[in-house]
Amino acid sequence: MGYWYLVIAILSEVIATSALKSTEEFTRFWPSVLVVIGYAASIYFLALVLRSMPVGIAYAIWAGVGVAAIVAVGAVVLKEVPDWPAIIGMTMIVGGVVVINLFSTTGSH
């Protein structure tokens, strides 16, 4: 169940972060509500993940996948295409998450 909670936490964070720009510095009500609810849901579900996964592993996956997903949303929806150094850096982040999941013996995952 932990991985399902992690997926929900990541999706909630990506939705909230995607809506952040449209809040126009929290001057628009509905986008601001979406951001607050999205981040609250993300943290709640991340907390549920910690029942079955060490905090460091859960946070690494949440942050790494979240970064990659936000970059994809930014590129497709907001037309904010990253340059090569950014792509290389994000590839390294995702690679780190893969290494943790495939080779780490820290906790159960």
C-alpha positions in Angstrom: 0.0 0.0 0.0 3.0 2.3 0.6 3.8 2.7 -3.0 0.2 3.6 -3.8 0.3 6.3 -1.2 3.6 7.5 -2.6 2.0 7.8 -6.1 -0.8 9.8 -4.7 1.7 12.0 -2.8 3.7 12.6 -5.9 0.6 13.4 -8.1 -0.7 15.8 -5.5 2.6 17.6 -5.3 2.8 17.8 -9.1 -0.7 19.2 -9.4 -0.1 21.8 -6.6 3.2 22.9 -8.1 1.7 23.0 -11.6 -1.0 25.4 -10.3 1.5 27.6 -8.4 2.2 29.9 -11.3 -1.5 30.5 -12.0 -2.0 31.7 -8.4 -0.3 34.9 -9.5 1.5 35.2 -6.1 -1.6 33.9 -4.3 -3.8 36.7 -5.5 -6.2 34.4 -7.4 -8.5 32.4 -5.1 -9.2 29.1 -6.8 -5.7 28.3 -8.0 -4.4 29.2 -4.5 -6.9 26.8 -3.0 -5.8 24.1 -5.3 -2.1 24.7 -4.4 -2.9 24.5 -0.6 -5.0 21.4 -0.9 -2.5 19.7 -3.2 0.5 20.3 -1.0 -1.5 19.3 2.2 -2.6 16.0 0.4 0.9 15.4 -0.7 2.4 15.7 2.8 -0.4 13.7 4.3 0.1 10.8 1.9 3.9 11.0 2.2 3.4 10.6 6.0 1.3 7.5 5.3 4.2 6.1 3.2 6.5 6.3 6.2 4.5 3.5 7.9 6.2 1.1 5.5 9.3 2.9 4.1 12.2 4.7 5.7 11.9 8.5 5.5 15.1 9.0 3.4 14.0 6.5 0.8 10.5 7.8 0.6 11.6 11.4 0.3 14.2 10.6 -2.3 11.6 8.9 -4.5 9.0 11.6 -3.8 11.4 14.4 -4.6 13.1 12.8 -7.6 10.0 11.7 -9.4 8.3 14.9 -8.5 11.1 17.0 -10.1 11.0 14.9 -13.3 7.2 15.1 -13.5 7.2 18.9 -12.9 9.8 19.4 -15.6 7.7 17.4 -18.0 4.5 19.3 -17.1 6.4 22.6 -17.4 7.7 21.7 -20.8 4.4 20.5 -22.2 1.9 22.8 -20.6 3.9 25.9 -19.8 6.3 25.7 -22.8 9.2 26.0 -20.3 11.6 23.6 -22.0 14.8 22.9 -20.0 18.3 23.2 -21.5 20.8 20.4 -21.7 22.5 21.0 -18.3 19.1 20.9 -16.6 18.2 17.7 -18.4 21.5 16.1 -17.4 21.0 17.1 -13.8 17.5 15.8 -13.7 18.6 12.5 -15.3 21.1 12.2 -12.5 18.4 12.7 -9.9 16.2 10.1 -11.4 19.2 7.8 -11.8 19.8 8.2 -8.0 16.2 7.1 -7.3 16.6 4.1 -9.5 19.9 3.1 -7.8 18.2 3.4 -4.4 15.3 1.3 -5.4 17.3 -1.4 -7.1 20.4 -1.7 -4.9 19.8 -0.2 -1.5 19.3 -2.5 1.4 18.2 0.4 3.7 14.8 -0.6 5.1 12.1 -2.3 3.2 11.0 -1.1 -0.2 
